[in-house]
């Protein structure tokens, strides 16, 4: 992975976080990140372009429930795990049981 692609990945994460902070509304910060991403895009190799095109958009609010994009040099983000409800099959069952008591 080239240093340009690593830089682009960092910008993706910054864009995701910026859009999340602004709840998807446009901002000056977002515009600056997009300008920098466009500049870096021009320096990427063709196989890196193909990879990014194949992945598709990775920035909030495309899928607001998704995790932010991972950085190549960071530890993978842990996927959210379902809470364990001892003695119940689901959260709904536990709530209904508590309501009945």
DRENPA-3360 file (N, C-alpha, C; in nm, 2 decimals, always signed):
BEGIN
1 = XXXXXXXX = +0.09/-0.12/+0.00/+0.00/+0.00/+0.00/+0.09/+0.12/+0.00 ~ +0.06/+0.21/-0.09/+0.14/+0.33/-0.10/+0.11/+0.43/+0.01 ~ +0.20/+0.52/+0.03/+0.17/+0.63/+0.14/+0.06/+0.71/+0.09 ~ +0.03/+0.73/-0.04/-0.08/+0.81/-0.08/-0.21/+0.74/-0.05 ~ -0.22/+0.61/-0.06/-0.34/+0.54/-0.03/-0.36/+0.54/+0.12 ~ -0.26/+0.53/+0.20/-0.27/+0.54/+0.35/-0.33/+0.68/+0.38 ~ -0.27/+0.78/+0.32/-0.32/+0.92/+0.34/-0.47/+0.93/+0.30 ~ -0.51/+0.87/+0.19/-0.65/+0.87/+0.14/-0.74/+0.81/+0.24;
9 = XXXXXXXX = -0.69/+0.69/+0.30/-0.77/+0.62/+0.40/-0.79/+0.70/+0.52 ~ -0.69/+0.78/+0.56/-0.70/+0.86/+0.68/-0.80/+0.97/+0.65 ~ -0.80/+1.03/+0.53/-0.90/+1.13/+0.49/-1.04/+1.07/+0.49 ~ -1.06/+0.95/+0.45/-1.19/+0.88/+0.45/-1.24/+0.88/+0.59 ~ -1.16/+0.84/+0.69/-1.20/+0.84/+0.83/-1.23/+0.98/+0.88 ~ -1.15/+1.08/+0.85/-1.18/+1.21/+0.89/-1.31/+1.26/+0.83 ~ -1.34/+1.23/+0.71/-1.46/+1.27/+0.64/-1.58/+1.20/+0.71 ~ -1.56/+1.07/+0.74/-1.67/+1.00/+0.81/-1.70/+1.06/+0.95;
17 = XXXXXXXX = -1.60/+1.09/+1.02/-1.61/+1.15/+1.15/-1.67/+1.29/+1.14 ~ -1.63/+1.37/+1.04/-1.68/+1.50/+1.02/-1.83/+1.50/+0.99 ~ -1.87/+1.41/+0.90/-2.01/+1.40/+0.86/-2.09/+1.35/+0.98 ~ -2.04/+1.26/+1.06/-2.11/+1.21/+1.18/-2.13/+1.32/+1.28 ~ -2.02/+1.40/+1.30/-2.03/+1.52/+1.40/-2.14/+1.62/+1.35 ~ -2.15/+1.64/+1.22/-2.24/+1.74/+1.17/-2.37/+1.68/+1.13 ~ -2.39/+1.55/+1.16/-2.52/+1.48/+1.13/-2.55/+1.49/+0.99 ~ -2.45/+1.48/+0.90/-2.47/+1.47/+0.76/-2.49/+1.60/+0.69;
25 = XXXXXXXX = -2.49/+1.71/+0.77/-2.51/+1.85/+0.71/-2.37/+1.89/+0.65 ~ -2.38/+1.97/+0.55/-2.25/+2.02/+0.49/-2.18/+2.11/+0.58 ~ -2.05/+2.11/+0.57/-1.97/+2.20/+0.66/-1.84/+2.24/+0.58 ~ -1.78/+2.34/+0.63/-1.66/+2.39/+0.57/-1.55/+2.29/+0.59 ~ -1.55/+2.22/+0.70/-1.45/+2.12/+0.73/-1.46/+2.00/+0.63 ~ -1.58/+1.96/+0.60/-1.61/+1.86/+0.50/-1.55/+1.90/+0.36 ~ -1.58/+2.02/+0.32/-1.54/+2.07/+0.19/-1.38/+2.06/+0.18 ~ -1.32/+2.10/+0.29/-1.17/+2.10/+0.29/-1.12/+1.95/+0.27;
33 = XXXXXXXX = -1.18/+1.86/+0.34/-1.14/+1.72/+0.34/-1.16/+1.67/+0.20 ~ -1.28/+1.70/+0.14/-1.31/+1.65/+0.00/-1.21/+1.71/-0.10 ~ -1.17/+1.83/-0.08/-1.07/+1.89/-0.17/-0.94/+1.82/-0.16 ~ -0.90/+1.79/-0.04/-0.77/+1.71/-0.02/-0.78/+1.57/-0.07 ~ -0.90/+1.51/-0.05/-0.91/+1.37/-0.11/-0.90/+1.37/-0.26 ~ -0.96/+1.48/-0.32/-0.95/+1.49/-0.47/-0.81/+1.50/-0.51 ~ -0.73/+1.58/-0.44/-0.59/+1.60/-0.47/-0.51/+1.47/-0.46 ~ -0.54/+1.40/-0.35/-0.47/+1.27/-0.33/-0.51/+1.17/-0.44;
41 = XXXXXXXX = -0.64/+1.17/-0.47/-0.69/+1.08/-0.57/-0.61/+1.08/-0.70 ~ -0.57/+1.20/-0.74/-0.50/+1.22/-0.86/-0.36/+1.15/-0.86 ~ -0.31/+1.13/-0.74/-0.17/+1.07/-0.72/-0.18/+0.92/-0.70 ~ -0.30/+0.86/-0.69/-0.31/+0.72/-0.66/-0.28/+0.64/-0.79 ~ -0.24/+0.52/-0.78/-0.22/+0.43/-0.89/-0.35/+0.37/-0.94 ~ -0.35/+0.32/-1.06/-0.48/+0.27/-1.12/-0.54/+0.15/-1.04 ~ -0.45/+0.06/-0.99/-0.51/-0.05/-0.91/-0.57/+0.00/-0.78 ~ -0.51/+0.11/-0.72/-0.57/+0.17/-0.60/-0.71/+0.23/-0.64;
49 = XXXXXXXX = -0.72/+0.30/-0.75/-0.85/+0.35/-0.80/-0.95/+0.24/-0.81 ~ -0.90/+0.13/-0.87/-1.00/+0.02/-0.89/-1.04/-0.04/-0.76 ~ -0.95/-0.05/-0.66/-0.99/-0.10/-0.53/-1.09/-0.01/-0.46 ~ -1.07/+0.12/-0.47/-1.16/+0.22/-0.40/-1.30/+0.22/-0.47 ~ -1.29/+0.21/-0.61/-1.42/+0.20/-0.68/-1.50/+0.07/-0.64 ~ -1.43/-0.04/-0.63/-1.49/-0.16/-0.60/-1.56/-0.16/-0.46 ~ -1.49/-0.09/-0.36/-1.54/-0.08/-0.23/-1.67/+0.01/-0.22 ~ -1.67/+0.11/-0.31/-1.79/+0.20/-0.30/-1.77/+0.30/-0.19;
57 = XXXXXXXX = -1.87/+0.38/-0.18/-1.87/+0.49/-0.07/-1.86/+0.43/+0.07 ~ -1.77/+0.49/+0.15/-1.76/+0.44/+0.29/-1.78/+0.55/+0.39 ~ -1.85/+0.65/+0.35/-1.86/+0.77/+0.44/-2.00/+0.79/+0.49 ~ -2.02/+0.82/+0.61/-2.15/+0.85/+0.68/-2.20/+0.97/+0.60 ~ -2.32/+0.98/+0.57/-2.44/+0.90/+0.62/-2.48/+0.80/+0.52 ~ -2.39/+0.75/+0.43/-2.43/+0.64/+0.34/-2.50/+0.53/+0.41 ~ -2.44/+0.49/+0.52/-2.50/+0.39/+0.61/-2.48/+0.43/+0.75 ~ -2.56/+0.51/+0.81/-2.54/+0.57/+0.94/-2.51/+0.46/+1.05;
65 = XXXXXXXX = -2.56/+0.34/+1.03/-2.54/+0.24/+1.13/-2.40/+0.17/+1.12 ~ -2.33/+0.21/+1.01/-2.20/+0.14/+0.99/-2.09/+0.19/+1.08 ~ -1.99/+0.11/+1.09/-1.87/+0.15/+1.17/-1.79/+0.24/+1.08 ~ -1.70/+0.33/+1.13/-1.62/+0.42/+1.05/-1.52/+0.33/+0.97 ~ -1.47/+0.38/+0.86/-1.37/+0.30/+0.78/-1.25/+0.28/+0.86 ~ -1.19/+0.17/+0.85/-1.07/+0.13/+0.92/-0.94/+0.19/+0.85 ~ -0.85/+0.23/+0.93/-0.72/+0.28/+0.87/-0.63/+0.16/+0.85 ~ -0.55/+0.16/+0.75/-0.46/+0.05/+0.72/-0.36/+0.02/+0.83;
73 = XXXXXXXX = -0.32/+0.13/+0.90/-0.22/+0.11/+1.01/-0.28/+0.11/+1.15 ~ -0.42/+0.09/+1.16/-0.48/+0.09/+1.29/-0.54/-0.05/+1.32 ~ -0.56/-0.08/+1.44/-0.62/-0.20/+1.48/-0.77/-0.21/+1.43 ~ -0.82/-0.32/+1.38/-0.95/-0.33/+1.33/-1.05/-0.29/+1.44 ~ -1.16/-0.22/+1.40/-1.26/-0.18/+1.49/-1.34/-0.30/+1.53 ~ -1.38/-0.31/+1.66/-1.45/-0.43/+1.71/-1.60/-0.41/+1.66 ~ -1.65/-0.52/+1.61/-1.79/-0.51/+1.57/-1.88/-0.51/+1.69 ~ -1.99/-0.44/+1.69/-2.08/-0.44/+1.80/-2.13/-0.58/+1.83;
81 = XXXXXXXX = -2.13/-0.61/+1.96/-2.18/-0.74/+2.00/-2.32/-0.73/+2.07 ~ -2.40/-0.84/+2.05/-2.53/-0.84/+2.11/-2.51/-0.86/+2.26 ~ -2.59/-0.79/+2.34/-2.58/-0.80/+2.48/-2.64/-0.94/+2.52 ~ -2.58/-1.00/+2.62/-2.63/-1.13/+2.67/-2.74/-1.10/+2.78 ~ -2.85/-1.17/+2.76/-2.96/-1.15/+2.86/-2.98/-1.29/+2.92 ~ -2.91/-1.31/+3.04/-2.91/-1.44/+3.10/-3.05/-1.49/+3.13 ~ -3.09/-1.60/+3.08/-3.22/-1.66/+3.10/-3.32/-1.62/+3.00 ~ -3.29/-1.53/+2.90/-3.38/-1.48/+2.80/-3.32/-1.49/+2.67;
89 = XXXXXXXX = -3.40/-1.51/+2.56/-3.35/-1.52/+2.43/-3.32/-1.39/+2.36 ~ -3.38/-1.28/+2.41/-3.37/-1.15/+2.35/-3.39/-1.04/+2.46 ~ -3.36/-0.92/+2.42/-3.38/-0.80/+2.50/-3.53/-0.78/+2.52 ~ -3.61/-0.80/+2.41/-3.75/-0.78/+2.42/-3.82/-0.88/+2.52 ~ -3.77/-1.00/+2.52/-3.82/-1.10/+2.61/-3.79/-1.06/+2.76 ~ -3.67/-1.01/+2.78/-3.63/-0.96/+2.92/-3.72/-0.84/+2.96 ~ -3.75/-0.75/+2.87/-3.83/-0.63/+2.90/-3.97/-0.68/+2.93 ~ -4.03/-0.76/+2.85/-4.16/-0.81/+2.87/-4.18/-0.88/+3.00;
97 = XXXXX = -4.07/-0.96/+3.04/-4.07/-1.03/+3.16/-4.07/-0.93/+3.28 ~ -3.99/-0.83/+3.27/-3.98/-0.72/+3.37/-4.11/-0.65/+3.39 ~ -4.18/-0.62/+3.27/-4.31/-0.55/+3.27/-4.42/-0.63/+3.34 ~ -4.41/-0.76/+3.33/-4.51/-0.85/+3.38/-4.50/-0.87/+3.53 ~ -4.38/-0.84/+3.58/-4.35/-0.86/+3.73/-4.40/-0.75/+3.81;
% end
